[in-house]
């Protein structure tokens, strides 16, 4: 691999990580804390939605984001020839 390919690979990887961390931040901090009062008007399984996001929703989203990251990295590895 060339040095420019490695730099491009790393740059794209960091971009994916930052986007996924932003999504997780918006779900965990935004939905669980900032927009809690608005979301509490909606009920999910008998619980207020703001409470649900603060307690469980952010964890579920984090696990989903792990799978999304794995999928993105597999595609990125193939794109730059790092797949096995």
C-alpha positions in Angstrom: 0.0 0.0 0.0 1.2 3.5 -0.7 1.4 6.2 1.9 -1.3 8.2 0.3 -3.6 5.2 0.3 -2.9 4.7 4.0 -3.6 8.4 4.7 -6.9 8.3 2.8 -7.9 5.1 4.6 -7.2 6.7 8.0 -9.0 9.9 7.1 -12.1 8.1 6.0 -12.0 5.9 9.1 -11.8 8.9 11.4 -14.7 10.6 9.5 -16.8 7.4 10.2 -15.9 7.4 13.8 -16.8 11.1 14.3 -20.1 10.7 12.6 -21.1 7.7 14.6 -20.0 9.4 17.9 -22.1 12.4 17.0 -25.1 10.2 16.4 -24.5 8.5 19.8 -24.1 11.8 21.5 -27.3 13.2 20.0 -29.3 10.1 21.1 -27.8 9.8 24.6 -27.4 13.4 25.6 -29.9 15.0 23.3 -32.8 12.6 23.6 -32.1 11.6 27.2 -31.4 15.0 28.7 -32.0 18.0 26.5 -35.2 16.9 24.8 -36.4 14.8 27.7 -39.4 17.0 28.5 -40.7 17.0 25.0 -40.2 13.2 24.6 -41.8 12.5 27.9 -45.2 13.3 26.3 -44.8 10.0 24.3 -45.1 6.7 26.0 -43.2 3.5 25.0 -44.2 0.3 26.8 -45.8 2.3 29.6 -42.7 4.4 30.2 -42.1 8.0 29.1 -39.9 8.1 26.0 -37.4 10.6 27.5 -36.9 8.2 30.5 -36.5 5.3 28.1 -33.8 7.0 26.0 -32.0 8.0 29.1 -32.0 4.5 30.6 -32.0 2.1 27.7 -32.3 3.8 24.3 -28.7 5.1 24.2 -27.3 1.6 25.0 -29.3 0.0 22.2 -28.2 2.7 19.8 -24.6 2.2 20.8 -24.8 -1.5 20.1 -26.4 -0.8 16.7 -23.7 1.7 15.9 -21.1 -0.9 16.6 -22.6 -3.1 13.9 -22.8 -0.2 11.6 -19.1 0.6 12.2 -18.1 -3.0 11.5 -20.1 -2.9 8.2 -18.5 0.4 7.2 -15.0 -0.8 8.0 -15.5 -4.0 6.1 -16.4 -1.9 3.0 -13.5 0.5 3.6 -11.1 -2.4 4.0 -12.2 -3.8 0.6 -12.0 -0.4 -1.0 -8.4 0.1 0.0 -7.3 -3.5 -0.3 -6.9 -4.4 3.4 -9.5 -7.2 3.4 -8.3 -10.8 3.9 
